[in-house]
Amino acid sequence: MENAIPLVQAAAVRRMTSERSYLADDDAMDDIELYDFRRRRHRGTVVWSKCRLTSVSVGVLVIGLVVGAICGYESRKKIAGKPQPQPWSVDGDKSITQKIINEVKPSEIDKHLRFLTAKPHLAGSVRDEQVLVDYIHDKWQGYGLDVVRKVSYRVLMSYPDNTTDSYVAILNNAGEEVERSSPREKAIIPQQNGSDVTPPFNAYSPSGEPEGDLVYANYGTVEDFEYLQKNNVNCSGKIVILRYGKIFRGSKVENAEAAGAIGVILYSDPEDVDPSNLPTYPHGLWMPDTGLQRGTLHTGMGDPLTPGFPSTDTAYRLKQEDAKLPRIPTTPISFGDAVKYLSNLGGPEVPKNWTGGLNITYRLGPGFTGQYAKGKMKMHVHNVYVNRTITNVIGYINGSIEADRYVLLGNHRDAWVFGAIDPNSGTASLLELTRVYGKLLHEGWRPRRTVVFCSWGAEEYGLIGSSEWAEDNIKALGQRAVAYVNIDIAVQGQATPRIRSTPPLYQALYNATKQVPNPDPEEVKQGRPTVYDTWKHMKPKGMIGTIGSGSDYAVLLDRIGVTSVDMRYDYDRNTYHISTYAMYHSAYETYDYVKEFIDPDFTYHRAVVQIWGELARNLADSLLIPLCVEDYAKFLQKTLDDFERATKAKLQEQNISLDGLKAAVQKFSQAAAHLEQQRLAIDRNNPFAVRNMNDKVMYLERAFIEPAGLPGRPLDRHLVFAPGKHNIYASSQFPGLQDALFVVDHSPDPAPAWDTFKRQLSILTFTIDAAARTLMDDTN
C-alpha cells in the first residue's frame, strides 16, 4: 500500500495540472492532498489490523486503478501525435475582442461625464474624496469586480485662502493700486458662478506681496532667461511675467527663481489658446480673454513631505521648509488682464519668436513706460498649506490562471474645476470599460491575468495618489506588474490618436487600433475604416511618441520599470501649433463644452474605450504576453544614432568614444532577435517555458532601472526614459547623458559636467549590456 502513494501523488499532480491553474492556490491544494493522503493511510492501518486480506485486495485494486488512470491519461494526451492543450496552455478567447467593441455604449460615457462634472471637485474636497469616490466604488461593485478598495493617504496640499483675494496690480506714482487683475474668471454660464468654483491659483505657491519692476521672459525656459542675461536685462529682484506653454509651469518658476526673480505672473497668450482669432467660448472652441489656467508648481512626484516613500501613518515627514517646493509667489491671470501690463512695459522690443497674439508691441522691460513710468508691479498671493486625506479607488478582476500578474489601467478623477476634458473624459471612459468587463465576467469570461482598475486621487497636485500607491506597493508591483495603460484625457480633439509609450507595447497598440472602427465617417469615406488607418495617415513619420511625465504612469515607469503607455484622441497638431487644448484647467472646461464642441455624440470616447479594452484584453488574456523586445532594440539603435549625429563633433573634441555603447546596443539587438525566434518556436504546452518567456519580456523594463537614480535626481531611475530635467512634461532619452551635456552647454566651467558625462556613459553602457543578458539563458 505504501508503494502506491507515489503513484497516487503523480496522478494528483496530473489532475491538478489538467483541471485547474498551475499557479492558483498551489499551497492550499498541496495541504488538502497531504491531509487526504494521511487520512486514507490512517484509515487503511485500522482496516489492515482487522482484515489483512481485504486490505491487500483493496491495495491491488487501487494500484490497478492508478496505473490504468495513468495509461489512460497518457493515451488521451496524444491524438494524431499532438499533445492536447491543457487549460493553462490555451490562448485567450479572440471572440472577446468583438464583444468589447460591440458592447461599449456612448450613452453610458455621456451619463457618467454629466454626473462627474456637475460640480467642481478639487483634490481633497468633499465632492472629490467622498461623493466621487463613493460613486466609482459603488459602480465598480455593481459591475461585478471581484474586489474594490478605497486606499487613502494623508498628504500636504495647497489651497487659495478664501478669506483674501489674490490678484496683481500696477502701483502708480502715488502709491495707488491701479489696473487690478480679476480675482475670478467671469462666469459665462450659471454653473461657473458657484462658491465652490476654485479661484485662480497655482498650487504650492507661497503667499506673499512682492513689489518690483516687471520683466517679460517669454515661456520661461532656461534659454529664455539666458537671452535676457545676454541682453543685459537683469531679473534679480524683479517680477517676471511668463506665458504658459512649451514647458511645465513648475519648471518655469524654478527657472525664474534661479534667475533671481521675486515673483512670477503666468498667463495664457492668445497665440496659445486662440491662435487663429476664431470664435471663443461659449460660441466656439477657443479661450475667451477672461479665461485662465490653474495648475500645480510641484516638480516632484507624490507628497512633497515624503519623497520616495508612501505617506502612511508611520512615515517620516520632512519639515515643510525642507521640502522641495517653490520659494517665490506665483499666480495666474487671464490674457485680458495681462495685456494691461504688457502694453505698458518699457525696454527693448522682443525677438520675433517671443511675440504672442496680443495686439501690442511686446517688450522686455524692466519696468513700465508712459503714464506708469515710475510705477511698480505689485502681487497679492494668498494661499494656505493643509494636510488632507486623498483617496484612490482600486478595483480587481482576479486572473483565472496567472492571478499574480497584474495589468494596470488607470485615470485620475480630481480636477481644478469641472474637469470635463482633463481628467473626467478619461474617468467616464474608465467607468464604461469596467462596465463592459463586468458584463463579460457575468457571461462567463475571465482573463488569464489579473486586471487592476485604478482611479487616482490628487494627480493634479503632482501625481500624488498614484505615486503614493506605487511607493506603498513597490515591492509587489516590481514582481507582478505586466504593464500600465494610462488615460488622463480620453478626448481633446477628433483628428487622430495621440499615443506615447515605451517600445514593447508598440505592436500591441497597432493591433488594438486595427480592431477599432473609425469614429470619423469622412475618414471612412476616404478608405480608412479603422482608427489605425487614420492614425497612420495623420502621423506618417512616427505614430508613437516617447513617454515623459505629467501623468500617473510616471512613478510606475521611472521608479519601478513598469512598461507604460498614455493615450488619447487629439486635435490636428499640424493645423494648431499649440501646447494643449484651449480650455485646459479653466472654469470653462464643462460638460456642455464637451457636448457642444469636442465630442457631441461621444463616438470618439467610445473609440478610446474600445482601444483601451482590446489592448487590456490582449495583455491580460494572451498566453504569451504581447510585449515586443525587438522594438526596444530598434528604439535603442535609433536613439543612439540620433544622439551620435547631434554630439559627434562635441565628443570628438573631448576624445570621447561611443564604441562601448554601440557594442552594448548591438548585443541587445542580437539578444532580442534570438528571443523572438525562441518565442515563435516555444512549446505552448510547457507552462514553465511559457512562464519563463513571459517573465523575460515583462521584466525587461526593470533592467533599465538604476537604483541610485540620475545625478541630482535620485528618484528618476530609468536610464532610457525620464522626464526632462528642465521640463518634466517632456521625455528625455539617455537622460544621464543629456543632463550632463545640458550643463556643459550652460556652464562657464564645463569640466565637472564632462566627468559626469563619462560616468553616465559607462553606467548606461553597462545597463544596456546587462539588460541584454536578461534576455539570454545562461545555460545555453
Steps between C-alpha positions, in 0.01 A plus 500: 500500500785739584640446149177627353538844654752637244268382224205671664708814540596492133138468400411789732765721339363417155150563624595839638675593177218390273205625703609837635759772494850385569554831680182561696488388867775235461593510866142455614447203262821337617373514862167346398668219307741430788214490748312261271805271472546492879131446564479209260826346626377518861168340412682232301708406806190445712339284234824302452500405865151356461520339159832471318348315209246774430770767524729317259213464256418868529868587456528295183180660371626851575832430327317363200273802484791742533707325233194488276436871556861579413486294183166652407636849564803438282288350220260793505789742509597418145262503209648485150843542662419844649466592871153617595488854640455535873305793653819682592632472142192628318528848350243767578158487339536727196122537471514722808650775283182546300288478812695789650468702179125439480419559866651849554213749520549876440185570701659346812812715463281807452303418815812456711661821375187702577502377862875528554513861380178629657703684765864596556703223664841623603728238655436471873149646475190322627370474144809319377598297805153388607235547231707394199698238690174337613351532151791315339528246782130415487490484120794259492342279763175503307679411176629184667869564563640242739650746749465878530703694757537860613864577576573830675809704586551814708697753294598867483265705280472865406187712452400862444434694819129560455505790745729715280506543123817447298565748219766720339499871429714795395614718789497855358709802597256589777526153651153406382414162353358531149427258215412220740463149362176315559510259796245275325423382150188661360204261527356434154243240608336476845696185590823707502366747756493268800696561818667161452669608176873503574644852482803545273814377674815294458526216751796509739581863424594675823303804606654842462464855373815569299546835329744587222564572135338268248697293246351296213683165467301324224436133596747502788739238364865489600585637154252787544666612822842464340386731219396762755834474676694534174296809416566661838150455635553407863219302663642521850252668731244522219155353440490302177196439282502177301263346253378145548615235253809314377612379845346405834392801706696379803815493290431861394486608863818309586679678214368839611608435857848400378518829308432694821137593442285579804164411345342342190183587310374233258253561218367319193590699189243507216760342273473188715125496575345673194768489231278589205274757668203264468174513700556457872296322765199484526477547122805295407789279610741771606585672827336840562710782641357435848623140518812373672689187594542369853763238585758367740857620532622182670773347282526179701275195507283428800467660840769772529567398861570129435705484178568142396280343768125467556319743728389235745429554869856396590674703227775745585401842372728785407450840653311714252791742468727210401269370226578565133236768444504839324632795702355795307131601472332405172150561366314456170305775319299522177638651181227763532685616812852427374462744211466787753850433630675389182371798299656739753833317521813691403840388380609351166268312268502124530643267233246390242443153646412657838206691355160362595148558377413822683460810286792681664872549460659242730791640700744350748493762776605545770238740626221699345492794264254784433256587778641224722867577432585513869250237603563149628332164466329382818391142573255374762521123539311337786514120526494257792662160557276228641545130577214315332396140436498399134356172378561254219234250397655169391292223342609147407390232258693196619683303234385145436849353464777756558332695778839629613551699180336843488388704200443851636251747349476849648364854491480777759168660593594826681472824303586866552136591436252290297758298307280390211803426282782471753446253656136397494476413133742228610311423824171451315682276252654291779159453658359378170792261452437346842131458411595319179746272677247435777240391243751261344571356845130446552487314167776263609823657373791558734844623390806286553675773699368743760371835373535791744286813449638814664320828571773728627457793738690831502680450169475868420710592802797292389391142421439451870248215517673277246845575642401420857333173395795398283744578781279311744492193273841535337621150590188321380473707182863434418421128507151495351422796271483410130423848363317821582252662257424861595230728367516841661288666230291279272403759238631851434442500124374291209801473272707199603622294793792648690690216663824510696649171610802295583602280202382154615137608460527633144373187322218445748390860446504462122298180527244651738434804281459276195202338674317825575259655245582855395269746680544757220261427208697730270812296563310181421392654167870560426568128532621502859255273684691457829655727760839360398452617142437862599778491758751381240373754246530791744840402638697345213839590649440336836179382654609451862675769702748459782362503851609761756303603808199710584260217583456196718728260315806697617591321824404158364734547204778720634544340839377141468547429130145406401459530124240771445286683247297821509238558231216731394318630192663825393446812289693554176842624611600566140231769492508625859852555632401525864622319808160380615128555446373852560287452814766309692447532879250785464150539643367483143595132460147374563276215391312740270828599334581134425146431383494804273851513355720199583297180453124559478406135448784354711608284207866594545473413868359164392799442272740572785321252729508240223876545453552489876288190541661306216854591603426392858339176379806414296736571791285317755376202301764397244704193584817686401508858628501725188810704585747526212864529604618546141328839493706595805814404309395717204423789733839477672678490165310803367555695822872422486522601132319829566714571803823433312400729213415781740813472716771355275713814464464590867603151616795486260636821655500322835639178353192311620402185311156342481640164383419324827142625493467394136619149588252476786211607276611248236512226762151596614371488141643151450356376829158646411499336157597165651228527763242570232608182318458307824160656550380384159619145565388471862323188626167650602415185696798552730387736778856557618620601155204738461552650844872542436436680172236727652727587792779604264286743304315627809813566705702657217391855588625443856847432362534868406441617858807634680439488879723803564298709255622776272749764618319760705166318480526165678129418464522502119656160441426394142813538287325493161188709571463776758320831536703792367703655780394851396152405377339202668226485236764406241671167449877473515669198340833394647425761768828461689691600187257775404505656847880511502518657153242763601732609782795497258312740272377730777789509747803732502709204623395185311781275629301342789207440263729312259608273786132438577439422133778239495365334813145496366623360168665215688185434706273507194729265307505252787123524547416426136749212497347364820150539357607293199611223733154485661370385161750216481516160670832466682494124454493526118 
